Amino acid sequence: MTAVSNEKTVVNNGNPRHIAIIMDGNGRWAQKRMMPRIMGHHAGVKAVRKIVEYCAKQHIEVLSLFAFSSENWRRPQDEVSLLMELFMATLQSEVDKLDKNNIRLKIIGDKHAFPEKLQQKIAAAEQQTSRNTGLTLLIAANYGGRWDITQAARKIAADVLAGVIQASDVTEELVDSHLMTAGLPEPDLFIRTGGEERISNFLLWQSAYTEFYFTDALWPDFDQASLDKAIASFKGRQRRFGHTGEQVIAQKVR
């Protein structure tokens, strides 16, 4: 990665502000090559590195990557253990590069289920990059969209019971402020690799008006050209947010 300035750069180039990706297909990529599944995850880390660097150069504000869902604990124990080790090693090897390139790292999900040492590494990595003003890299680990909404509801319910707020004060904006993505723009473009066409409990609340893009490419094969294709598809769509097409065109003419 090439070091970038610490000054915030805002570029109106028509790119999505926030891209969310389900990185599917690591295991199948390895199996096609008669390799252990964990080798596919190692190849997936290399793909992450390239996509993060490219998004930073393209002035994307937020890149969210679904690394480990709350359902992934159901996988074979050996694979889960190896994934935890890979997560730890990647944090250790990449955080200095992220910091040098003005990238802010934020891990979302229920981190309490992780080993204590990994929790400490996550906290240290987030703290080290917390003042960076470039790309925000959001890694969803032990995350589920329903869990995210539930934990927000619990916090709000506690405030109502404590008399801090009234039930009538609960709005969409209040719920949004209690989600793990509070303060960040909602995803404009949601990409899933690997040929599946579902969102698998990722950013459920946040994706109400997101544009979806599905590709058969397995994650380790997803590169800058693949991302360009997805962004081009996004740019070719008309986002109406409840308005008519004519209204959207009229707003652009003004």
N, C-alpha and C positions, 0 to 999 in steps of 0.2 A: 504494500500500500504506500502511496505517496502522501506525505504530510500535507495537511490543508490548514488554512487560516482558522483562528478561533473566533472570527467575526461571523455573525449570522448572515447568511446569504439567502435572500428571497428572490426566486426567479419564477416569473409567470410564463412558463413554457408549455402550458397545457397538460403537463404530466400530472398524474394523480398525486395528491399530497401524501396519502397513506396507502401503502400496498400491504396486503396481508396474504401470506402464502402457507398452504398446507403442503409440506415437503414429503410427498408420498412416493414410494417406490424404491427406497434404498435396499430393502431385503430382496426384492425381485430382481433388481439390477445385479446384485451379487450372485443370486441363484442362477441367472442366465449365463453367468461366467463360471459356474461350478465353483464358487467361492463361498466361504462362510458368510452368513447374513451380516455379521458385524463389519465385514470389509465394505459392505454397501454403505453402512453408516459412516465409516471413515471417508469414503468417497463423497458422501453427502456433505461432510464438513468442508471439504474442498470447494464444493459448489456454493455453499453458504458464503465462504470467503469471497468468491468472485462476485456474487450477487450483491453483497453488502458494499463492496468497493464500488461497483457500478452504480448502485442507488445513490451513494454519496456523491459521485461525480454528476449524476443527473439531477441533483438538488431535490430528491425525494425527502420529505420531512420525516416520515415514519415508515419503517419496515417492520412488520410483525411476522414472526416465524413460529409455526406450531411445531415445537421440538418434541414434546412428550405430553400426551393427553392424560387425563385422570383415568381413562380406560386402558391405557397402555400397561398398567400394572398387571393386567391379565395375561400378558405375554409370558413365555417361558422364563423362569427365574434367572437362568444363565444369561439370557439376552438382556433382561432388565439390569442385572448387575454390570454387564459390560457397557451398557448405555450410560449408567451412572458414572462409571470410570471414564468414559469418553467425554461426558459432560464436564467432569472435573478437570481433565487434562486440557480440554479446549478452553475452558475459562482461564486456566493458568497461562496458556500459550498465546491467547489472543487479546487479553485485556489491555496490555501495553500498546499493542498495535491500534486498537480501537481508540484509546486515549490519545495517542499521537496524532490520529487522524480526526480528532474533534468529534468523535462519535459517542453518544451517550447510550449506555447499556441499561436496560431495565428488564428485570425478570418478573413475569406475572404468573400467578398460580399459587396453589397451596404449598408453600415451601416447607412447612412443618413436617411433611412426610419424608423429606430428604435426610440423609445422614448429617449429623451436626457439622462435620468438617465441610461438607458441600454447602450447607447454609452459610457458614462463615465465609467461604470463598465467594459466594453470590453477593453477600453484603459488602465485602471488600471491593469487588469489581464494580458494583453499582456506585459506591462511594467515590472510587477513584475517577469515574467518568461523569459524575453528577453535574459538574459545571460546564460540560461540553455543550456547544450550541449548534452543531451540525446535525447530521442524521441521528434520529432516535431509533435505536435497534431494540425492538421489543421481542423478547424470547418467552414464549408461553411454555412453561414446564410444570407438569402436574396441574394442568389447567383444563377447565371445562366451562363452557358458556353458561350452563344451568347453575353450576357452582358459583360462578361470578355473580349472577343475578341473585342467587340465594344469600350469599354473604353480604351483598349490598342491602337486601331486604332486612336481614338480621340487624345490621347496624342502624338502619332507619327505625326499625321497630323498637330498638333499645332507646333511641333518642325520644321516641313518642312516649314510652313508658316512663322515662326519666323527666318528662315534661319539658324537654329542651325544644321540641317542636310539637305542633298539633298534627293530627292525621290529615287535616285539610291542607297542610303545608306540603304534602308529598306530591311532587310533580315529576314529569319526565326528566327535567333538568336536575332535580335532587337525586333521583335514582342514578342518573349518569355520573354525578359527582362522587358516588360511592363505589363505582365500578373500578376494576383494576386499571382501566385505561383513562381514568379521569384526567382532564386537562389536555388530552390529545385529540386531534381530529379523527372522526370516524373513518373506517376504511373506504376509499373510493373504488379500489380494485382488489378483488379477492381471487387469487390464483390457486388452483389445485393441480398438482402434477400426478402422474401415475395412472390416468385413465378413469378414475372414479369421479362421479359427479354428485357429491354431497358435501355438506360443510362440517359434518362430524363434530358438532357441539363446540365449534370454534367461533368466538366473538358473536354470539347469537343476537344480543341486544344491539350491538354496535353495527351490525350488517344490514339493518333494515332497508337502506337505500343504496347498498353496495352493488357495483357491477361485477358479475361473475365471469371467470374465464377458466375453462377446463382444458387440459392438454394430456395427450397420451404419453408425453415424454416422462421418463422416470427421473426423479429428482437429481441424481448425479449427472444426468445428461442435460439438465436445464442450465443454459448459459446466458450470456448477455444478449445474443441474438434471439433466444427464446423469450427473454423478458421484453425486448424491443417489440416483438410480435404481439405480446399481450398488451403492452402499452398502446400500440397502434390500434388494436381492437377497441380499447377503452376510448381513445380519442375519436373514434368513428361513431360513437354512440351519442344519442341525445338524452341527456339526463333531465327529466321533467319535474321530479319531486312533486307530483300531483297537478302540475300545470298542463296546459295543452302544448302541443308542439309549436303552434303559432305564437303563444305567449313567450316561450323560450326564445324563439327567433327574434321577436320584438324586443326583448330585454337585451339581446346581444347587439342589436342595431343602435340602441340608445347610447 
